[in-house]
Amino acid sequence: MTDSAQDVGEQRQKKDVRDRWLLSAPALVLILAAGVGPLLIVVFYSFLAPGSYGDVKLEFSSEGWFNVLFTRDIFDETVSLADAHFLIFWRSVKLAFATTVLCLIFGFPTAYFIATRAPHNRSLWLFLITIPFWTNMLIRTFAIQEVIRSEGIVNSFLMSIGLISSPIQMMFTDFAIMLGMTYVYLPLMVLPLYASLEKLDFRLIEAGYDLYASRFGVLWRIVIPLVKPGIIAGSILVFVPALSAYVVPRVLGGGKNLMLGNLIELQFGQGRNWPLGAALSVTLVIIVLFAMLYYVRNASKSGGSAHG
Amino acid sequence: MTETRTTGAHGGAIGMHGIKKWFGNFQAVNDVSLEIRSNEFFTLLGPSGCGKTTLLRMIAGFELPTEGQVLLDGTDISRLLPNQRPVNTVFQNYALFPHLTVAENIGFGLKMLGKPKSEIDSVVGDMLKLVHLDGRGNNPVTQLSGGQQQRVALARALAPRPKVLLLDEPLSALDLKLRKSMQVELKRLQTETGITFVFVTHDQEEALTMSDRIAVMSTGTVRQIGSPWDIYDRPSERFVADFIGETNFLEADVVSVSGDKARVRLSSGAEISATYPEGVTPQGKVTIVIRPEHARLGPPGSGVLEGAIHTIVYLGTDNHFHVTIDDGKTFTVRQQNANSAPCGFSVGERISVAINDDVAQILRD
């Protein structure tokens, strides 16, 4: 009797497993076709030789990957480290990280503000946050350019009140890229933060004050640990596109201050070195992957070790 | 008793003077003045929306009075922030920090006060024993049952040794059996720690069981303050008598007053003696209250009210007799089933209701 009951239970379980696979099949197919497939093509290209006028030749070559890290002198074939690439890698990670931190600093109070409004007012504030999305990113970036260029609004204002005598050079600097990216990606930080803060039980904040916590104590020991999922989600949503940003560094950084995205574009365009471009793309994916692993692991660790 | 937590003059007397609180156009508290003595178990009792929780939150510092003063041991604390008041709260939903363990929750207040780790650890250990959660210190609070969470919330609020502990309907989420045992538990904790407890509830039984004194509130005002006995047996007005327990209201005429008692004539013409609230001079038509258990049934002519039994409700421990008295009103009599036998009365039977001596109370108009 118990045996047959067990059989029925097992069959049920098998059916459940099968149903679950069937139900997720459309999503899996889509991910394979639109995500994994193209990535495999890029990986494949990175191991081919460059064609003379762009494109690739169907023969194996590790030159693409070699060129990610090293350069070969065109005259005497001596090999040296590709300093320029490292510089761009470093600048990309640095700027993406700084952008994430800035978005967190500006986004957290914004999200907190919205989450503490009366429920029927919140959707209005959220709506206002999403307004920039209605405009093309390129146009928004040009708007930033208009604000910070030498004859732009900021400089002409500062000069008209006599605070400075000659314009401050803001365009084509890392500052300009950071400013632009923070502006463009801020909503991506605010929205997940808001989602977390909105679920926060504000009675816990009262309990914190009741138990002698200062404002900072409540923020640091209660609010931040509880909205950590939102902070992690927002940081990923900002860091990943910031690391591979193309438009903002192109417009606000000019030709000099390249980021990874621009470097990759260069290889597929003027550089006519598709394998190198493909290898750089894969490198970018790997950097993002490790950055995320490191971040998520660290974030969850500090949550569990709030002892003592 | 696991440790010596008994205290002598620990302080913790609360004074509220002329408290008014407006939320926009809504007046939640209307001119409340009351004194809560040091080391007492004081209950604010009333239906929802009567302003009891608002009063509690003004002692905690979560709300500021629009007018009036809150004093703690004679010092004005009305304008202090919650984290500046030596007062802790047990919240209705417990409000435990879900990301911290049991021990971290209990130690939170002491940690925020900057106490050394060794002291925190020893107090947390004592607290875990006090609320019978020894060995559960490292559990996440989210894995505890409702009753256990309740005890963690208590321990967390008691750990910093507040002068006053505020409890906002802390038992309302528990099932009946657990609620009963927690009532005993709370009373024990209050006696053992010697901390002033201010307890908010809408449950009259909870209030009667645990309190030293009760303030009955309705529509933002305090209706009566007194011991559970005062509140139950000597209600001063209709709201209090009606809110606490079952009650019979009767119309009567005052015949004479002598000392603290008055003679009143019932609709049947019979006269009984009744007590009356302080500051009232009984005269003319009055309403008196008589509790169902303070009356007895007898053969016609033996009591003060004549009537017929309308319904009999059997409750195991006792019977409720709903009697239609001859002036048309209904009067309830409650008689204990002292013997294991039928009650001896039947529906429709003509009977007489006798009322015990000194149980009737005249209400303020």
Interface residues (C-beta under 8 A of the other chain):
Chain A: D201 R203 L204 E206 A207 G208 Y209 D210 L211 Y212 A213 S214 G217 R221 I222 P225 L226 G303 A306 H307 G308
Chain B: A60 G61 F62 L81 P82 N83 V87 N88 T89 F91 N93 A95 L96 F97 P98 H99 L100 E104 F108 G109 M112 L113 K117 R156 A157 P160
